[in-house]
Amino acid sequence: MIFKYISFLFLFFTSFIFAQKIEYNSLNISDSLKENANAVVRLNQIDIIIASQRSMNIITKRVVTVLNEKGLSAIDAIESYDKRTNIRNIEATVYDILGKEIKKIKRKDFKDQSAVDGGTLFSDNRYLYLDYTPIQYPFTIVFDSEIETSTTAFIPQWYPLNNYFVSVEKSVLNVKYPDNLGFKKMEFNFSNSKIDKTIDTATQLSYTATNILAQKQEDYSPVNSSIFPKVMMGLELFHLEGVDGNAKTWKEFGQWYSDKILSGTGILSDETKMKAKALVGDEKDPIKKAKLIYNFVQQKVRYISIQVGIGGWKPMLASDVDRLGYGDCKALTNYTKALLDVVSVPSYYTILYGDRKKLSIQSDFVSMQGNHVILSIPNGNNYIWLECTSQDDPFGYQGTFTDDREVLVIKPDGGEIVRTKIYEDKDNSQISKGNYSVSETGDFSGKITIVSEGSQYSQKAPIENVQPTDKEAHYKRYWSNINNLKIDKITFSNDKENVRFTENAEISAVNYGNVSGNKIMFVVNGYNQMGGTVKRIRNRNNPLEIQRGYSDTDEVTIALPSGFSVEFLPNNFELKSKFGEYKTEIVKKDNNNLVYKRSVFLKKGLYSSKEYDEYRLFIEQISKNDNAKIILTQNQ
């Protein structure tokens, strides 16, 4: 009997163990990999098999243990497809904390969604993604996929680590390729990671990365791709959009792109051509003609969001955009170019990375890159850059999405790497002039005019078009230093010719000043205090980058309540640092009127991690002085 009981227990535990995947047991993860991590990538293996110039398969196996809700995005179970890319296999399996299988997810269980809303021409461009709601944490998910594509112009970059608060137990890249296609690679940021190049031959490349610890996100860090390790790959002989390509230089690549991808996409109807010519009339100046065409495009078409690479690399026909009235960045740029061609204004399709964080085309690695397209118009030795997806941007204004980065300009005679417009620190300006009064009960009433230019224009101009409730919320955040704030009146002036945005505001607040007995105390700087604080970061790892500098200048007249005298007035203050300059001055015009003057100049720049604390103290001193208070005493 005892023997039977022992045999039963043995069979039970044996079955239990075999029902589990020991390697997926969350309890086996080392403490070092769980530190600062919302998810742990147990394995991310990517096998890229390039069979020929027109054939590439990508096989992915990704095993992720999600420790909490914030780690769900690390699952990354998604694949896109179109008429040239087929998803041969996609599935997932979910395991509990002990590695026991709790759910099998087949292809039919993945969500199938269009890559864009509102555009029938992009109906072939779709993606499958996993939408899984966990019942407990931690859990482990195994994602398997295989795609096959004829597009070999774009080989995905390998990021063994691609986000903060995620650690990596093991990441593997295997690439196989013929020796006659001109395979090339470039490695970045390997020095601080455990990455071994296990194979590097004429037909094969392999890397293995192990035990990469999770990094905390640190404010003012450079863009991820300049910090995290990665490998870029490409072919000199490639295939894109049904066309073979051969390019070793940007000039060759640009000429091929112009001849084979863009050629034939700029056709317009005779009726539209006549409209374009009538629009410019007898105007001879090419820039003035371009302004008229750009304004026409902004009024006629709307932008639909679909990233470069999803939905193909070839723009839809200009005639289709003209007929339908919409398009993505490729389509709208190509449409604008086609109209400019009609009125004899040369312009060039331009590929780049669009993002508020500046990211350049890797100029020393000729390959398919970028996620956005704009238009460039030659103007002497420079270019005018047009964002064709915006219905509001001034002509030639780049803002913070495409400024100051290297881009690929596609010309008929070849490609050229060019840097887009740099907005100098001093030109990113905000000039505030106004006044306010403080009553004997501490109430605030004032008017202010704020004029913004340069990169600060792009931060302010969109406010004009938001809903009234959102406008009010914006200004309550902007003037969060004023309790009981009431927005009495706001008007705007958007000077697109000079790229200058003006806000005229009338505001009031009860109890702005703190009344105690016969004294009133209030902060002198009512309109433009340094917002937020710079976090203290112990043992910072990343460099400090200030991507854009700016210049703020304020001049405010302050009317004091009658019957009060100034008991305490903050001293004038001046601060100079490698990061910029700050200065305040208070001028006493008479017993009841002061003039407060303030200027802040912040420099863009890249600094070492050790300089971060110095920057934090610089901002802290500005914030402290911005909060300086005046004390008034009632006359006896």
Secondary structure, DSSP 8 states (H G I E B T S, - for coil): -HHHHHHHHHHHHHHHHHTB-GGG-GGGS-HHHHTT-SEEEEEEEEEEEEEETTEEEEEEEEEEEE-SGGGGGGG--EEEEBTTEEEEEEEEEEE-TTSBEEEEE-GGGSEEEESSSS-GGGTT-EEEE-----SSSSEEEEEEEEEEES--S----B-S--STTEEEEEEEEEEE--TTS--EEEEES-TTS-EEEEEESSSEEEEEEEEE------TT---GGGTS-EEEEE-SEEEETTEEEE-SSHHHHHHHIIIIIITT-----HHHHHHHHHHHTT---HHHHHHHHHHHHHHH-EE----TBTTBSS---HHHHHHHSEE-HHHHHHHHHHHHHHTT---EEEEE--SSS-----TTS-S---SEEEEEEEETTEEEEE-TT-SS--TT--TTTS-SSEEEEEETTEEEEEE-----GGGSEEEEEEEEEE-TT--EEEEEEEEE-THHHHHHGGGGGS-HHHHHHHHHHHTTTSTTEEEEEEEEEEETTTTEEEEEEEEEETT-SEEETTEEEEES--S----S-----TT--S-EEE---EEEEEEEEEE--TTEEEEE----EEEEETTEEEEEEEEEEETTEEEEEEEEEE--EEE-GGGHHHHHHHHHHHHHHHT-EEEEEE--
